[in-house]
């Protein structure tokens, strides 16, 4: 789900630039800076997960430029920090990945939109829907927000990248389908499983690391 070369040009390139940087700016404006500055544990978590995500993103598979697939891990960030800090953390990881040459600068905003912003917002949307429509429950939060949320975020982010490559006439629909869409579901379940395992460990042993998880509400009140 990466754009390593200057593939998308014209209107859709600038559309991605505007969409990514607008939402990045909104995340910067919305982020709880006072809490981040005053809370040393949150600072360590933020920096540690950013570095960990950057390392995770080095492991990828794909054939053609722009049609690569790798684990995202953005759902964990969203549940830990909220959508705003998740976007900032993943953007820093993307910046680091670009600085070491694993991504191209021309594709930075497109990658940011499809692998950072969209997955984070999808994860946050699912979280809010679960909170609004279902009673607080440990397993509901785990399976719907972490497992299902991560799978849905990966699927929507991947489809958005495929759509941009198709509508920009970078690749034919047949090529995108055969090299990307067909194998995209193969990463959806492992992505959900990875995020679910990580969230399970934190929910049991370090629930105070998760800003969107209230242990008293989800466990003690059951």
N, C-alpha and C positions, 0 to 999 in steps of 0.2 A: 504494500500500500504506500509506495514511495515514488517520488518523482525525482530521479537523480540527474536528469539532464533537462535542458530547456525545450520541453515538448509542447506545452500549452502556451499559445500566444494569442494576441488579439483581445477581443472583448472578454472572453472567459478568463484569461490571465489577469486582467485588471479587475474583473468581478471577484476573483479569489483574493487578490491583493486587498481590495476594499473590505470584503467580508471578514477576512482574517484579522487585519489590523484594527478594524472597527470593534470587533468583539474582544480582541486583546486589550484595546484601550478601555473598554467597558469592564473587563476583568481587573485591570490595574486600578480603575476608579472604585470598584466595588470591594476589593480585597480588604480584609481586616488588618490594616497595617499596624495599628496600635497594639493589637494582640500579638502579632508576629514579632514586633520589636521587643515587647516586654516578656514574652514567653520563650525562654531558652529551649525548652523541650520541643516546642513547635518549630523553632528555627532548625534544630538538629534533624527533626523528622522531614522538614521541607527539603533541606539540602541533601539528606541521605537518600530520600526517594528520588530526587532529581538525578543524582549520580547513578543510582540503581537502574532507573529507567533508561538512561543513556547507554548503559552497558547492555541492558536487555535488547535495545533496538539494534545492536550490532549483529544480532543473530537473525538472519532473514533468508528467504528463498524467492526465486523468480527467474524468469527467462528474459523478457524484454524490459527495457527501461520504463519505469512508471508502473509496471505490473508486479512489483515485488510485494511479498507478504511477510509480516513479522508480528509477534505479539505486541499488543498496545499497552496494556496495564493502566490505561487512563481511568477506567472505572474505579479501581482501587484509590487512585488519587482523588477522584471526585467524592467518594464516600468518606475518605479521610479528612479532606480539607474543604470541601465545597467546590462548586464549579469554577469560582474565580481563581483560587490558589492552584487548583488542578491545571487550569489553562496556563498559568504562569510557570508552574513547575515543568509541565510537558514542553512548553515553548523553550525553556532554558535547556532542557534535554535535547530538543531538536537543534537549538543553536550550537550546542557542543558537538552534536553529531555532524553538523554542517562544517564546523571549524576544523574538524579532523579529516574532512574530505569524503565522508561517507554519503553526504547529500550535496546537491548543487545549490548555489545561492539563488539561481533563477527559479527554482522550484520551492523555495522556502515557504512562501505564503500559501501555495497550493497544498504542500505537505501539512503546514500548520492548520489549514482549514479542515482537511480530510482526516488527519490522524490525531489532531489535538482538539480543536474546537467542537466539531460535530460529535465525536464520540463522548466528549465531556458533557455536552448539552443533552445528548440522548440519555446518558446515565443519570443525569440530574433530573430530567423529565420523568423517567421511570421511578426514581426515588420519590419525587413529589406525588406522583399518582398513587403509589403504594401507601404513602403516609395519609393521603386524603381519603382513600377508598377502602382500606383494609385495617383491621385492628392491629395494634403493635404486637408483633410476635417475632421471636428470635429467628425461627426458620423461614418465615415469610420474608423477613429482611434479607436473610442470607441467600435464599434461592431466587427471589425475584429481583432484588437490587444488585446483588453481587454476581450471581451466576448468570441469570437471564439478562440482566442489565449489561454485563460485559459482552455477552454474545451479540445482543442487539446493537450495541455501540460499534462493535467491530464490523458487523454486517452493513449497517448504514454508512459508516465511514468508508468502507471498501466500495460499496455501490456508488457513493458520491464521487470517488476517484475514477471509477470506471466510466461514470456518466460524463465527467469532464473530459476524459481522454476521447470518448466517443463523439461528443458534441463538438469538440474542437477538431475533429477529423484527424486525430493523431494515429489511431488504429481503427481498423474495421470492426464492426460489431462481432463478426465471427472470431476474429483474433482475440478480442477482449473476453468473449465468452469462453473460448477454448483454453486460453492461458491464464485467465483470472477468475471469472465468475464461477466456473466449474469447480475450482479448487478453493474458492473463498469459504464455502461451508466447512471445509476441512479444518480451518483455523478457528471457526466460531465456537465449537464445543471445547477445544483445548483452552481457548481464551477464557471462556466462562469457568472452566475447571480451575485454571491457574488463579484467576481473581477470587473464585470461591474459596480455594484453599488458603490463600493469603488472608482474606477477610475472616475466615473461621478462626485462624490462629490469633489474629488481633482481637476479635470479639470475645474470645475466651480468656486470653492472657493479658491483653493490653487494650481494653475497651476505651480507655481515656485517650488513646491515639486517634480515635475516630470521631470527628466532629458531628457527624450525622447520626451517630448511634448512642442512644441514651440507655445504659445498662439497667438503670432503675425501671425505666418504662418497658423495655423489651424483655427483661428477665425477672426482676424482683416483683413486679406487679402482676405476673402471670399466675 
